[in-house]
Amino acid sequence: MDDYADINRTLDEVLVNLALIVLRVSKPDVTKTPEARHALVLSVKKFSQCATHSTDPRVQWLKNELEETLRPPLRLVM
């Protein structure tokens, strides 16, 4: 059972590092082209699938942050 916990911790660390990289490239000035935006969407979706099974709060927080980057900014129209 200890091996399982070690594997889980290692996977959580990998997920955290991966999310930080994707979060860095999710800035609008980096994802200017439609191709870059599409790649970002695919990366966030794949990360979210993996993160769903994690119990690490950092992974869950990063999952929410990354999913938020896909939402279009709201504009106030008067």
Contacts in CASP RR format, 6 or more apart in sequence:
PFRMAT RR
TARGET T0000
AUTHOR 0000-0000-0000
METHOD contacts of the structure
MODEL  1
MDDYADINRTLDEVLVNLALIVLRVSKPDVTKTPEARHALVLSVKKFSQC
ATHSTDPRVQWLKNELEETLRPPLRLVM
8 55 0 8 1.000
11 54 0 8 1.000
12 54 0 8 1.000
12 56 0 8 1.000
12 58 0 8 1.000
12 59 0 8 1.000
15 47 0 8 1.000
15 50 0 8 1.000
15 51 0 8 1.000
15 54 0 8 1.000
15 56 0 8 1.000
15 59 0 8 1.000
15 62 0 8 1.000
16 56 0 8 1.000
16 58 0 8 1.000
16 59 0 8 1.000
16 62 0 8 1.000
18 47 0 8 1.000
19 47 0 8 1.000
19 51 0 8 1.000
19 59 0 8 1.000
19 62 0 8 1.000
19 63 0 8 1.000
19 65 0 8 1.000
19 66 0 8 1.000
20 62 0 8 1.000
22 40 0 8 1.000
22 43 0 8 1.000
22 44 0 8 1.000
22 47 0 8 1.000
22 66 0 8 1.000
23 62 0 8 1.000
23 65 0 8 1.000
23 66 0 8 1.000
23 69 0 8 1.000
24 30 0 8 1.000
25 31 0 8 1.000
25 40 0 8 1.000
26 40 0 8 1.000
26 44 0 8 1.000
26 66 0 8 1.000
26 69 0 8 1.000
30 36 0 8 1.000
31 37 0 8 1.000
31 39 0 8 1.000
31 40 0 8 1.000
40 69 0 8 1.000
40 70 0 8 1.000
41 70 0 8 1.000
44 66 0 8 1.000
44 67 0 8 1.000
44 69 0 8 1.000
44 70 0 8 1.000
47 63 0 8 1.000
47 66 0 8 1.000
48 63 0 8 1.000
48 66 0 8 1.000
48 67 0 8 1.000
51 59 0 8 1.000
51 60 0 8 1.000
51 62 0 8 1.000
51 63 0 8 1.000
52 63 0 8 1.000
54 60 0 8 1.000
END
